[in-house]
Amino acid sequence: MKFCRHPADSAIEQMTTMLNDTQHKKWYVLQTRPRVEKQVGGRLTEKHFENFVPLQRQLRQWHDRKKWVEMPLFSSYIFVRTEDKFRSKVFEVGGLLKYVSIGGQICVLTEQEIERVKRLCSYSGQVNIEQGLLKAGDEIEIIDGHFAGLHGQLTTTPTNHKIKISIASLNCFATVELDKNNVKKIIF
């Protein structure tokens, strides 16, 4: 006697497998050789590795012209989402040096941090990435504009107001210039 399976059963099994695979994947940070981030990202995509190369548009000036170019937001970094058991396979594409680690621990970014980086990339203004821990200052929430809902730290200079947005897993933060009226202090 043969048992027939309903086609929907197969689709449900495939979706369950995909969901389980997604739950085991983590976002890792890898260091690339200088100025090969985009090429490595393309090769990782060809090998079916989910990856993200954070880029921002910058106006560059040469002696005879100006041109808008896409530059990496994090120099020599690429983000790869994979399972632990496939971590060594990413090096097969070439151009990768090592997994980024801080304090002996390989950096793993949360989905929220990846979304934060994506929002930074979509910002039309200048974004500067600085390494190091946040310094003393007011904790703020951005209440209006492109970064509404994000939390950060306010820093001021005599001429402008800047907001530091933390990407804790990388031990760094991005600095953007915003109107101080678009932020509110967080009271703990």
WOSUL-V430220 format. One record per residue. RES is the residue in one small letter. PSI is psi in whole degrees, 0 to 359 (none if undefined). Layout:
# WOSUL-V430220
res->RES psi->PSI
res->RES psi->PSI
This chain:
# WOSUL-V430220
res->m psi->132
res->k psi->142
res->f psi->131
res->c psi->139
res->r psi->141
res->h psi->138
res->p psi->330
res->a psi->329
res->d psi->317
res->s psi->318
res->a psi->320
res->i psi->318
res->e psi->318
res->q psi->317
res->m psi->320
res->t psi->317
res->t psi->315
res->m psi->318
res->l psi->316
res->n psi->319
res->d psi->318
res->t psi->323
res->q psi->334
res->h psi->353
res->k psi->145
res->k psi->155
res->w psi->117
res->y psi->155
res->v psi->128
res->l psi->146
res->q psi->135
res->t psi->169
res->r psi->157
res->p psi->137
res->r psi->32
res->v psi->15
res->e psi->311
res->k psi->319
res->q psi->317
res->v psi->319
res->g psi->318
res->g psi->318
res->r psi->323
res->l psi->320
res->t psi->318
res->e psi->326
res->k psi->8
res->h psi->32
res->f psi->127
res->e psi->127
res->n psi->166
res->f psi->121
res->v psi->103
res->p psi->121
res->l psi->151
res->q psi->147
res->r psi->132
res->q psi->145
res->l psi->115
res->r psi->143
res->q psi->128
res->w psi->176
res->h psi->335
res->d psi->354
res->r psi->168
res->k psi->146
res->k psi->140
res->w psi->128
res->v psi->154
res->e psi->120
res->m psi->148
res->p psi->136
res->l psi->324
res->f psi->110
res->s psi->127
res->s psi->26
res->y psi->146
res->i psi->146
res->f psi->131
res->v psi->132
res->r psi->115
res->t psi->172
res->e psi->156
res->d psi->318
res->k psi->344
res->f psi->8
res->r psi->322
res->s psi->338
res->k psi->334
res->v psi->334
res->f psi->349
res->e psi->339
res->v psi->345
res->g psi->161
res->g psi->352
res->l psi->139
res->l psi->309
res->k psi->167
res->y psi->138
res->v psi->133
res->s psi->150
res->i psi->125
res->g psi->32
res->g psi->358
res->q psi->131
res->i psi->133
res->c psi->127
res->v psi->123
res->l psi->147
res->t psi->165
res->e psi->323
res->q psi->321
res->e psi->322
res->i psi->318
res->e psi->322
res->r psi->316
res->v psi->319
res->k psi->321
res->r psi->322
res->l psi->320
res->c psi->328
res->s psi->355
res->y psi->134
res->s psi->346
res->g psi->180
res->q psi->133
res->v psi->126
res->n psi->131
res->i psi->129
res->e psi->137
res->q psi->151
res->g psi->173
res->l psi->153
res->l psi->145
res->k psi->171
res->a psi->143
res->g psi->173
res->d psi->134
res->e psi->133
res->i psi->162
res->e psi->135
res->i psi->124
res->i psi->350
res->d psi->153
res->g psi->193
res->h psi->324
res->f psi->19
res->a psi->132
res->g psi->342
res->l psi->150
res->h psi->152
res->g psi->197
res->q psi->134
res->l psi->132
res->t psi->145
res->t psi->151
res->t psi->170
res->p psi->337
res->t psi->344
res->n psi->176
res->h psi->127
res->k psi->151
res->i psi->132
res->k psi->125
res->i psi->120
res->s psi->141
res->i psi->81
res->a psi->320
res->s psi->337
res->l psi->0
res->n psi->43
res->c psi->177
res->f psi->158
res->a psi->145
res->t psi->127
res->v psi->150
res->e psi->125
res->l psi->159
res->d psi->131
res->k psi->342
res->n psi->350
res->n psi->8
res->v psi->157
res->k psi->148
res->k psi->139
res->i psi->126
res->i psi->122
res->f psi->none
